[in-house]
Amino acid sequence: MCYNKNMKALIIFASPHRQGSTAALVNVFKENFKGEVEQIDLFPNLSKGISPCIDCGGCKRKMGCVINDDFEKVTRDDYHVLVIASPIYISNLPPPLWNLISRFNFTFGNRVYLKQTRQFKEKEGVLILTGGGTECKKLMGKTNEDEALKEANYIFAKVNARLDHVFLSLNTDIFPAEKDENVKEKIALAARELSSQQDKH
């Protein structure tokens, strides 16, 4: 396989644990992606992360979001692959990812008040979800990942990422993700294939 070193992946890491199940699967992606990798850690115990929208009105006067934090790396649009890696909390994405979702409110302000729409370049999307949730499945009366998938799809759609790669390891309460060889193998293959693509930017 011929790799393209110019390919760049942006990883949004939404777990508070650097050594947990989500991190184990992210590391498989990083080890097999042969281009550049940049990672945003969302939980405040790991980094500054991304603040929620505070309805400051800045996007009514200026293109983009005026809050200065790691959200700028998402909107910079200099990457070819967006990876969202997250545990599932109570059948949903964890709160720091909702901070990120709220920040796309800038697109509304830009469109309504400035009459401008931000156009993102087409890119590939990769979603890695981990979780146990045996009790949540009983409570929800359905699979544990449905709501999280919908919420993640919103983010991918906002940055024009085609979500063709979804990896689920959802029995971590009885089977750690780091031992989920089937999912790990699929992630490794996807990472290698994505880093062999031609740069379309």
GIGICOR-V64233 format. One record per residue. N is the residue number from 0. D_FIRST is the distance of its C-alpha to the first C-alpha in whole Angstrom. Layout:
n = (N/N)
d_first = (D_FIRST/D_FIRST)
This chain:
n = (0/1/2/3/4/5/6/7/8/9/10/11/12/13/14/15/16/17/18/19/20/21/22/23/24/25/26/27/28/29/30/31/32/33/34/35/36/37/38/39/40/41/42/43/44/45/46/47/48/49/50/51/52/53/54/55/56/57/58/59/60/61/62/63/64/65/66/67/68/69/70/71/72/73/74/75/76/77/78/79/80/81/82/83/84/85/86/87/88/89/90/91/92/93/94/95/96/97/98/99/100/101/102/103/104/105/106/107/108/109/110/111/112/113/114/115/116/117/118/119/120/121/122/123/124/125/126/127/128/129/130/131/132/133/134/135/136/137/138/139/140/141/142/143/144/145/146/147/148/149/150/151/152/153/154/155/156/157/158/159/160/161/162/163/164/165/166/167/168/169/170/171/172/173/174/175/176/177/178/179/180/181/182/183/184/185/186/187/188/189/190/191/192/193/194/195/196/197/198/199/200)
d_first = (0/4/6/10/12/15/14/17/18/22/23/26/28/31/32/35/33/30/30/31/29/27/26/24/22/21/21/18/16/17/15/12/12/11/13/17/19/23/25/28/31/33/36/39/39/35/35/37/35/36/40/41/43/46/47/48/48/46/44/47/48/44/41/38/40/42/41/39/37/33/33/33/29/29/31/29/26/24/21/18/18/21/22/25/25/29/31/34/37/40/38/37/35/36/39/37/34/37/38/35/36/39/38/37/41/40/39/42/44/42/43/46/48/46/45/41/38/35/32/29/25/23/21/19/21/20/23/24/27/29/33/35/38/40/43/42/41/44/46/43/44/40/37/36/33/35/36/33/31/33/34/30/30/32/30/27/29/31/28/27/24/23/23/20/19/22/22/26/27/31/33/33/36/36/32/31/27/26/26/25/22/21/21/19/16/16/16/13/11/12/12/8/8/11/10/7/10/13/16/18/21)
